[in-house]
Amino acid sequence: MHLVIGFSEGKDYISMMRMALPFAARVYATSFQNTMHQCVSPGAIVEEVKWQTGNRVPANMYLDTHEALSAAFKNARAKDAILITGSFYLAGELRAHWYAEGSVVRARTGFPRHS
């Protein structure tokens, strides 16, 4: 599984990573662009991945969330899963890859149906 992850500052991200990393083939650490909430540094996430996995899981940091997602798509094989996790802010930001913000607002749901 390819993990695209970013965390809000103050959350127990180390425990969250402990649950997800045993399933990870590769980690794409990033930070969301919400100005109201601070993020855990992608560099700190990468260092934690290295420590928890003994450097067995490749981890890279991305300052742009969309670059992290693009890298995951590039590296994932056809049957690999890509999991965006860690923060609803991150998931919401990357949701735009599949759903335009206007359609979300018009439909009044986070995941509108495609027409």
Secondary structure, DSSP 4 states (H G I P E B T S, - for coil): -EEEE--BTTS-HHHHHHHHGGG-SEEEEE----TTS-B--HHHHHHHHHHHHTT-S-EEEESSHHHHHHHHHHH--TT--EEEES-HHHHHHHHTTTS-HHHHHHHTSSSPPP-
